[in-house]
Amino acid sequence: MKIKVCLSVDGQEVKEDVVEIDDDKLAELSEEEVAAAAEAVVRRWADRKLSIAWEVVQPE
């Protein structure tokens, strides 16, 4: 199974990627389990690709 992932920031697409799950691993799963596996793969993709930095800025 191929999953197209599109990352948008403020309504603008900034990254597109394709992740895959081996079809053999999905063969025996129910529809709900396949959806959960896809979500887990996309979440792992996001964990690897995304980072957010922030700091508190005091007014001068």
N, C-alpha and C positions, 0 to 999 in steps of 0.2 A: 504494500500500500504506500503510495506517495502522498505526502501532505504538503500543500503549499502554505507557507507561513508568510504573512505580510505584516510588517511592523509599521505603524503610523504614529507620528508625533504631531499633536495639534492639528489633526485632520489631514496631514500630508504623509504619504508613504515614503519611508526613508530606507527600508530594507525589505527585500524579498528573498526567500530561500525555499528549498525543498528538502524535507526530511523523509526518511523511509523507514517502514517497519517491514520486516521479512514476512511475506504472506504465509509462510509455513507456521509462523508463530501465532497467526490470527485464525487459522483454519478451524480450531476447535472452540473458539470463543463465541459467546453470545453477542448480540448487537450492543448491549450495554457494556460488556467487557472490552469490545473493540473500541468503543467511544472513550472509555477510561484509558486504554492503552495509548490512543492517539493524543489525548490530553496530557498524559504523562510525558510523551515524547516531545510535545510542543513546550511544555514547562521546562524540561531539561535544556532544550534549545535556548529558551529565553534566559535561563540561569547562566548558560555559557556566554551568550552574546551581549547581554545587557548589564550595564552598571549605571548608577546614578550617584553623582557627587553633589553635596550641598553643604552650606555653611550659614551660620547666623551672621547677618551683617547689621551692625549697630548704626543707627543714623548719627551723623557727626554734627 
